[in-house]
């Protein structure tokens, strides 16, 4: 599945996905994932209206792969 996603997005979007996944892991590592208003999103470089975010229904600890 990861390869399918990687092949279907631009290199800029892929790198943004990787960076965002790393940030979510750091948030969980430092215990910041239990806050009510924890929300992380990113804009894909070069695309003004293209954002990556996680649905608020997911708990960060349960997210294993964002990419």
C-alpha positions as CSV (number, residue, x, y, z in Angstrom):
1,X,0.0,0.0,0.0
2,X,2.8,2.4,0.8
3,X,4.3,1.9,-2.6
4,X,1.0,2.5,-4.3
5,X,0.6,5.8,-2.5
6,X,4.2,6.9,-3.2
7,X,3.7,6.2,-6.9
8,X,0.5,8.2,-7.0
9,X,1.7,11.5,-5.4
10,X,4.3,14.1,-6.3
11,X,7.8,13.9,-4.7
12,X,6.9,17.0,-2.7
13,X,3.8,15.4,-1.3
14,X,5.6,12.2,-0.5
15,X,8.3,14.1,1.5
16,X,5.6,16.1,3.3
17,X,3.9,12.8,4.2
18,X,7.2,11.4,5.5
19,X,7.9,14.6,7.5
20,X,4.3,14.7,8.9
21,X,4.5,11.0,10.0
22,X,7.8,11.7,11.8
23,X,6.2,14.6,13.6
24,X,3.3,12.5,14.7
25,X,5.8,10.0,16.1
26,X,7.6,12.7,18.0
27,X,4.4,14.0,19.4
28,X,3.5,10.6,20.7
29,X,7.0,10.0,22.0
30,X,6.9,13.2,24.1
31,X,3.4,12.4,25.4
32,X,1.7,15.4,23.7
33,X,-0.9,13.1,22.0
34,X,-3.3,13.1,24.9
35,X,-4.3,16.8,24.6
36,X,-7.8,17.7,23.5
37,X,-6.6,20.1,20.8
38,X,-3.7,18.1,19.4
39,X,-3.9,18.7,15.7
40,X,-1.1,18.6,13.1
41,X,-1.4,19.4,9.5
42,X,1.0,20.4,6.6
43,X,0.7,22.2,3.3
44,X,2.4,20.5,0.3
45,X,5.1,22.8,-1.0
46,X,4.2,24.4,-4.3
47,X,0.5,23.7,-3.9
48,X,-1.4,26.4,-2.1
49,X,-4.6,24.5,-1.5
50,X,-3.2,21.0,-0.8
51,X,-3.1,20.1,2.8
52,X,-2.4,16.8,4.6
53,X,-4.1,16.2,8.0
54,X,-5.4,13.4,10.1
55,X,-9.1,13.0,10.9
56,X,-9.7,14.0,14.5
57,X,-11.5,10.7,15.2
58,X,-8.2,8.9,15.2
59,X,-6.0,8.7,18.4
60,X,-2.4,9.4,17.6
61,X,-1.2,6.3,19.5
62,X,-3.3,4.2,17.2
63,X,-1.8,5.7,14.1
64,X,1.0,3.3,13.0
65,X,1.5,4.6,9.4
66,X,0.7,8.0,8.1
67,X,2.4,7.6,4.8
